[in-house]
Amino acid sequence: MTVNMSNENQIANVIPLNELRRRVSITNQQLNLVVDRLVKLHSVPLNPPSGLGNPGPLGLGAFALTTFMLSVFNAGSNLIDPQLEGVVLPVALFYGGAAQLAAGMWEFQINNTFGATTFSSYGAFWMSFAGYVYFIVPQIESTGKIQKATGLFLLSYFIFTLYMNVAAWKVSKIVFSIFSVLNITFLLLIIGNLTDTSVVTNVGGWFGILTAVLAWYASMAVAINNTFRKVVLPIGTFHDYHHHHHTQRNASIYSFDL
């Protein structure tokens, strides 16, 4: 077979040697497409699947449970005795902290920058919160400015949550809702601490409970949907982001791939 190439924008003429009278014409674009497919067919993937499961339900479940426990105390003494708040610390350290941080590292493994950044950051948030309450608060208690320090701590994570909220718009409706309500929660808690207004802090606690419920739903939905391999509980996936992450063998919570 011989191939006669004409001008760049013209066509390539493929002429079988045993059939000189018969000519098959294809464009340069078509010829390049065939060559690319042949190369991909015989090539070995540079990044084989990691074999990891979906870390999303773990990360969101850890975030939801710890947020719920702390928010119950923030919502006011009508729900629970404030003297029992120490029960939050081990949960914040191990489940909300270590387990969620691990989920974030696994998100990096499946090439999900959003999920990795989110879980790693909030895992570190809960671990640092436990350290702050256990180690730092007793040292600064004599200053009478613990609420100011707590307000600064929350403000820092509020800034992070704000720009992650923007990115969440392209992920899914449930994730965007979680970040939106979480931002309201942070804002109310910041105002309540910096102004020493317990009522505002209590309202922030109720918004925190709502945040936890939404995160629990997302965790439950992805765990169930992935197990049944179909959409049992809807999460409002944005199709462009979903389609992009569908190329990963093990999808992230934030693509909600099934």
Sine and cosine of phi, psi and omega as CSV:
sin_phi,cos_phi,sin_psi,cos_psi,sin_omega,cos_omega
0.00,0.00,0.70,-0.72,0.08,-1.00
-0.89,-0.45,0.53,-0.85,0.00,-1.00
-0.85,-0.53,0.87,-0.49,0.05,-1.00
-0.98,-0.17,0.86,-0.50,-0.01,-1.00
-0.99,-0.16,0.72,-0.70,0.05,-1.00
-0.97,-0.24,-0.50,-0.87,-0.02,-1.00
-0.88,0.48,0.28,-0.96,-0.09,-1.00
-0.85,0.53,-0.62,0.78,-0.06,-1.00
-0.99,-0.12,0.14,0.99,-0.02,-1.00
-0.99,-0.13,-0.64,-0.76,-0.09,-1.00
-0.80,-0.60,0.30,-0.95,0.11,-0.99
-0.96,-0.27,0.78,-0.62,-0.01,-1.00
-0.99,-0.11,0.89,-0.46,0.02,-1.00
-0.99,-0.12,0.88,-0.48,-0.10,-0.99
-0.87,-0.48,0.97,-0.25,0.08,-1.00
-0.88,0.48,0.70,-0.71,-0.06,-1.00
-0.93,0.37,-0.53,0.85,-0.01,-1.00
-0.99,0.11,-0.07,1.00,0.04,-1.00
-0.67,-0.74,0.93,0.36,-0.08,-1.00
-0.89,0.46,-0.46,0.89,-0.03,-1.00
-0.99,0.16,-0.24,0.97,-0.04,-1.00
-0.96,-0.26,0.79,-0.61,-0.03,-1.00
-0.84,-0.55,0.70,-0.72,0.06,-1.00
-0.90,-0.43,0.82,-0.57,-0.06,-1.00
-0.95,-0.33,0.76,-0.65,0.10,-1.00
-0.73,-0.68,0.43,-0.90,0.00,-1.00
-0.98,0.18,0.29,-0.96,0.05,-1.00
-0.86,0.52,-0.62,0.78,0.00,-1.00
-0.89,0.45,-0.67,0.74,0.02,-1.00
-0.91,0.41,-0.64,0.77,0.01,-1.00
-0.90,0.44,-0.68,0.73,0.03,-1.00
-0.90,0.43,-0.59,0.81,0.02,-1.00
-0.90,0.43,-0.66,0.75,0.02,-1.00
-0.90,0.44,-0.70,0.72,0.00,-1.00
-0.89,0.46,-0.69,0.72,0.01,-1.00
-0.88,0.48,-0.64,0.76,0.00,-1.00
-0.92,0.38,-0.60,0.80,0.04,-1.00
-0.91,0.41,-0.63,0.77,0.02,-1.00
-0.91,0.42,-0.72,0.70,-0.01,-1.00
-0.91,0.41,-0.54,0.84,-0.03,-1.00
-0.90,0.44,-0.57,0.82,-0.08,-1.00
-0.96,-0.26,0.11,0.99,-0.02,-1.00
-1.00,-0.07,0.39,-0.92,0.03,-1.00
-0.98,-0.19,0.77,-0.64,0.00,-1.00
-0.84,0.54,0.69,-0.73,0.01,-1.00
-0.96,0.27,-0.51,0.86,-0.03,-1.00
-0.84,-0.54,1.00,0.06,0.00,-1.00
-0.91,0.41,0.38,-0.93,0.00,-1.00
-0.82,0.57,0.61,-0.79,-0.08,-1.00
-0.98,0.22,-0.37,0.93,-0.05,-1.00
0.99,0.13,0.08,1.00,0.00,-1.00
-0.97,0.25,0.50,-0.86,0.14,-0.99
-0.99,0.16,-0.13,-0.99,-0.01,-1.00
-1.00,0.07,0.92,-0.40,-0.03,-1.00
-0.99,0.17,-0.11,0.99,-0.10,-1.00
-0.86,0.52,-0.79,0.62,-0.01,-1.00
-0.85,0.52,-0.58,0.82,0.05,-1.00
-0.91,0.42,-0.75,0.66,-0.03,-1.00
-0.88,0.48,-0.73,0.68,-0.01,-1.00
-0.95,0.32,-0.57,0.82,0.05,-1.00
-0.90,0.44,-0.66,0.75,0.03,-1.00
-0.91,0.42,-0.68,0.74,0.03,-1.00
-0.90,0.44,-0.70,0.72,-0.06,-1.00
-0.90,0.43,-0.75,0.67,-0.09,-1.00
-0.90,0.43,-0.70,0.71,-0.03,-1.00
-0.93,0.37,-0.64,0.77,0.05,-1.00
-0.88,0.47,-0.65,0.76,0.01,-1.00
-0.88,0.47,-0.72,0.69,-0.06,-1.00
-0.88,0.47,-0.73,0.68,-0.01,-1.00
-0.93,0.37,-0.61,0.79,-0.05,-1.00
-0.92,0.39,-0.50,0.87,0.07,-1.00
-0.87,0.49,-0.64,0.77,0.05,-1.00
-0.95,0.31,-0.63,0.78,0.02,-1.00
-0.91,0.42,-0.47,0.88,-0.06,-1.00
-0.94,0.33,-0.25,0.97,0.09,-1.00
0.80,-0.60,0.30,-0.95,-0.05,-1.00
-0.95,0.32,-0.19,0.98,0.04,-1.00
-0.93,0.38,-0.38,0.92,-0.01,-1.00
-1.00,-0.03,-0.65,0.76,-0.07,-1.00
-0.36,-0.93,0.43,-0.90,0.01,-1.00
-0.93,0.38,0.85,-0.53,-0.02,-1.00
-0.86,0.51,-0.39,0.92,-0.01,-1.00
-0.93,0.36,-0.20,0.98,0.01,-1.00
-1.00,-0.06,0.13,0.99,-0.12,-0.99
-0.89,0.46,-0.37,0.93,0.01,-1.00
-0.86,0.50,-0.32,0.95,0.01,-1.00
-0.91,0.42,-0.34,0.94,-0.01,-1.00
-0.96,0.30,-0.52,0.85,-0.17,-0.99
-0.87,0.49,-0.77,0.64,0.02,-1.00
-0.90,0.44,-0.57,0.82,0.05,-1.00
-0.92,0.39,-0.66,0.75,0.03,-1.00
-0.90,0.44,-0.58,0.81,-0.03,-1.00
-0.96,0.28,-0.73,0.68,-0.15,-0.99
-1.00,-0.08,-0.71,0.71,-0.06,-1.00
-1.00,0.00,-0.85,0.52,0.03,-1.00
-0.91,0.41,-0.48,0.88,-0.04,-1.00
-1.00,-0.06,-0.97,0.23,-0.12,-0.99
-0.89,0.46,-0.72,0.69,-0.04,-1.00
-0.91,0.42,-0.65,0.76,0.00,-1.00
-0.94,0.34,-0.59,0.81,0.07,-1.00
-0.89,0.45,-0.65,0.76,0.05,-1.00
-0.89,0.46,-0.66,0.75,0.05,-1.00
-0.86,0.51,-0.63,0.78,0.04,-1.00
-0.89,0.45,-0.65,0.76,0.04,-1.00
-0.91,0.42,-0.62,0.78,0.03,-1.00
-0.94,0.35,-0.48,0.87,0.09,-1.00
-0.90,0.44,-0.60,0.80,0.09,-1.00
-0.87,0.49,-0.61,0.80,-0.03,-1.00
-0.90,0.44,-0.52,0.86,0.01,-1.00
-0.98,-0.20,0.32,0.95,0.16,-0.99
0.89,0.45,0.68,0.74,0.05,-1.00
-0.89,-0.45,0.99,-0.12,-0.07,-1.00
-0.90,0.43,-0.67,0.74,-0.03,-1.00
-0.89,0.46,-0.78,0.62,-0.01,-1.00
-0.88,0.47,-0.65,0.76,-0.01,-1.00
-0.91,0.42,-0.71,0.71,0.00,-1.00
-0.90,0.44,-0.68,0.74,-0.03,-1.00
-0.91,0.42,-0.83,0.55,-0.07,-1.00
-0.91,0.42,-0.66,0.75,0.00,-1.00
-0.89,0.45,-0.67,0.74,-0.05,-1.00
-0.93,0.36,-0.70,0.71,0.00,-1.00
-0.97,0.24,-0.43,0.90,0.16,-0.99
-0.89,0.45,-0.69,0.72,0.06,-1.00
-0.91,0.40,-0.55,0.84,0.05,-1.00
-0.85,0.52,-0.75,0.66,-0.06,-1.00
-0.94,0.33,-0.57,0.82,0.05,-1.00
-0.92,0.39,-0.67,0.74,0.02,-1.00
-0.94,0.35,-0.53,0.85,0.06,-1.00
-0.90,0.44,-0.70,0.72,0.03,-1.00
-0.88,0.47,-0.68,0.73,0.03,-1.00
-0.91,0.41,-0.62,0.79,0.00,-1.00
-0.89,0.45,-0.74,0.67,-0.04,-1.00
-0.93,0.38,-0.64,0.77,-0.11,-0.99
-0.98,0.17,-0.65,0.76,-0.11,-0.99
-0.98,-0.20,-0.68,0.74,-0.17,-0.98
-1.00,0.06,-0.70,0.71,-0.06,-1.00
-0.82,0.58,-0.71,0.70,0.03,-1.00
-0.87,0.49,-0.48,0.88,-0.03,-1.00
-0.97,0.23,-0.52,0.85,-0.06,-1.00
-0.97,-0.24,0.08,1.00,-0.05,-1.00
-0.88,0.48,-0.57,0.82,-0.04,-1.00
-0.93,0.37,-0.32,0.95,0.00,-1.00
-0.98,0.22,-0.35,0.94,-0.04,-1.00
0.96,0.29,0.31,0.95,-0.06,-1.00
-0.84,-0.54,0.52,0.86,0.00,-1.00
-0.88,0.48,-0.66,0.76,-0.03,-1.00
-0.91,0.42,-0.55,0.84,0.05,-1.00
-0.91,0.41,-0.68,0.73,0.02,-1.00
-0.91,0.42,-0.66,0.75,0.03,-1.00
-0.90,0.43,-0.63,0.77,0.04,-1.00
-0.88,0.48,-0.65,0.76,0.05,-1.00
-0.91,0.41,-0.66,0.75,0.03,-1.00
-0.85,0.52,-0.73,0.68,-0.01,-1.00
-0.94,0.34,-0.60,0.80,0.01,-1.00
-0.87,0.49,-0.65,0.76,0.00,-1.00
-0.87,0.49,-0.69,0.72,0.01,-1.00
-0.97,0.23,-0.41,0.91,0.09,-1.00
-0.90,0.44,-0.66,0.76,0.04,-1.00
-0.88,0.47,-0.71,0.70,0.04,-1.00
-0.87,0.49,-0.70,0.71,-0.04,-1.00
-0.90,0.43,-0.54,0.84,0.00,-1.00
-0.87,0.48,-0.77,0.64,-0.05,-1.00
-0.97,0.22,-0.41,0.91,0.12,-0.99
-0.95,0.32,-0.46,0.89,0.07,-1.00
-0.89,0.46,-0.61,0.79,0.04,-1.00
-0.90,0.43,-0.72,0.70,0.02,-1.00
-0.91,0.42,-0.54,0.84,-0.03,-1.00
-0.90,0.44,-0.38,0.93,0.01,-1.00
-0.86,0.50,-0.47,0.88,-0.01,-1.00
-1.00,-0.09,0.11,0.99,-0.06,-1.00
-0.99,-0.16,-0.93,0.37,0.04,-1.00
-0.27,-0.96,0.30,-0.96,-0.04,-1.00
-0.92,0.38,-0.61,0.79,-0.03,-1.00
-0.94,0.35,-0.64,0.77,0.02,-1.00
-0.92,0.39,-0.65,0.76,0.05,-1.00
-0.89,0.46,-0.63,0.78,0.02,-1.00
-0.91,0.42,-0.65,0.76,0.02,-1.00
-0.87,0.50,-0.74,0.67,-0.03,-1.00
-0.92,0.39,-0.59,0.81,-0.01,-1.00
-0.90,0.43,-0.74,0.67,0.00,-1.00
-0.93,0.36,-0.58,0.82,0.04,-1.00
-0.89,0.45,-0.62,0.79,0.05,-1.00
-0.89,0.46,-0.66,0.75,0.05,-1.00
-0.89,0.45,-0.66,0.75,0.02,-1.00
-0.86,0.51,-0.77,0.64,0.01,-1.00
-0.85,0.52,-0.71,0.71,-0.06,-1.00
-0.87,0.49,-0.71,0.71,0.00,-1.00
-0.91,0.41,-0.66,0.76,0.01,-1.00
-0.92,0.39,-0.59,0.81,0.05,-1.00
-0.89,0.45,-0.76,0.65,0.01,-1.00
-0.88,0.47,-0.69,0.72,-0.02,-1.00
-0.88,0.47,-0.63,0.78,-0.01,-1.00
-0.97,0.23,-0.70,0.72,-0.06,-1.00
-0.94,0.34,-0.49,0.87,-0.01,-1.00
-0.98,-0.21,0.00,1.00,-0.01,-1.00
0.82,0.58,0.75,0.67,0.00,-1.00
-0.92,-0.40,0.98,-0.20,-0.12,-0.99
-0.91,0.42,-0.52,0.86,-0.02,-1.00
-0.90,0.44,-0.67,0.75,0.02,-1.00
-0.91,0.42,-0.64,0.77,0.05,-1.00
-0.89,0.45,-0.64,0.77,0.03,-1.00
-0.89,0.46,-0.68,0.73,0.04,-1.00
-0.89,0.45,-0.66,0.75,0.07,-1.00
-0.86,0.50,-0.57,0.82,0.05,-1.00
-0.89,0.45,-0.65,0.76,0.03,-1.00
-0.92,0.39,-0.61,0.79,0.09,-1.00
-0.92,0.40,-0.53,0.85,0.08,-1.00
-0.91,0.42,-0.63,0.78,0.06,-1.00
-0.89,0.46,-0.67,0.75,0.05,-1.00
-0.89,0.45,-0.64,0.77,0.06,-1.00
-0.86,0.51,-0.70,0.72,-0.01,-1.00
-0.89,0.45,-0.66,0.75,0.00,-1.00
-0.89,0.46,-0.69,0.72,0.03,-1.00
-0.89,0.45,-0.67,0.74,0.00,-1.00
-0.92,0.39,-0.62,0.78,0.07,-1.00
-0.89,0.46,-0.66,0.75,0.02,-1.00
-0.88,0.47,-0.70,0.72,0.00,-1.00
-0.88,0.47,-0.68,0.73,0.03,-1.00
-0.88,0.47,-0.72,0.70,0.02,-1.00
-0.89,0.45,-0.68,0.73,-0.05,-1.00
-0.88,0.47,-0.73,0.69,-0.05,-1.00
-0.94,0.33,-0.63,0.78,0.04,-1.00
-0.88,0.48,-0.71,0.70,-0.02,-1.00
-0.95,0.32,-0.70,0.71,-0.03,-1.00
-0.89,0.45,-0.65,0.76,0.02,-1.00
-0.94,0.35,-0.56,0.83,0.01,-1.00
-0.94,0.35,-0.68,0.74,-0.03,-1.00
-1.00,0.07,-0.14,0.99,0.00,-1.00
0.86,0.51,0.53,0.85,0.08,-1.00
-0.35,-0.94,0.25,-0.97,-0.02,-1.00
-0.98,0.17,0.97,-0.26,0.09,-1.00
-1.00,-0.08,-0.70,0.71,0.04,-1.00
-0.88,-0.47,0.88,-0.47,-0.06,-1.00
-0.94,0.33,0.53,-0.85,0.02,-1.00
-0.76,-0.65,0.02,1.00,0.07,-1.00
0.94,0.34,0.84,0.55,-0.03,-1.00
-0.95,0.32,0.68,-0.73,0.17,-0.99
-0.99,0.12,0.84,-0.55,-0.22,-0.98
-0.91,0.41,-0.56,0.83,-0.04,-1.00
-0.92,0.39,-0.68,0.74,0.03,-1.00
-0.94,0.35,-0.64,0.76,0.01,-1.00
-0.88,0.48,-0.70,0.71,-0.03,-1.00
-0.90,0.43,-0.62,0.79,-0.01,-1.00
-0.89,0.45,-0.70,0.71,-0.07,-1.00
-0.99,0.11,-0.12,0.99,0.05,-1.00
-0.92,0.39,-0.32,0.95,0.02,-1.00
-0.95,0.32,-0.29,0.96,0.04,-1.00
-0.99,0.12,0.68,-0.73,-0.02,-1.00
-0.90,0.44,-0.66,0.75,0.02,-1.00
-0.91,-0.42,0.96,-0.28,-0.13,-0.99
-0.98,0.18,0.36,-0.93,0.01,-1.00
-1.00,0.00,0.28,-0.96,0.11,-0.99
-0.83,0.56,-0.57,0.82,-0.13,-0.99
-0.99,0.14,-0.16,0.99,0.17,-0.98
-0.98,-0.20,-0.29,0.96,-0.01,-1.00
0.77,0.63,0.66,0.75,-0.02,-1.00
-0.96,0.28,0.59,-0.81,-0.03,-1.00
-0.92,-0.38,0.00,0.00,0.00,0.00
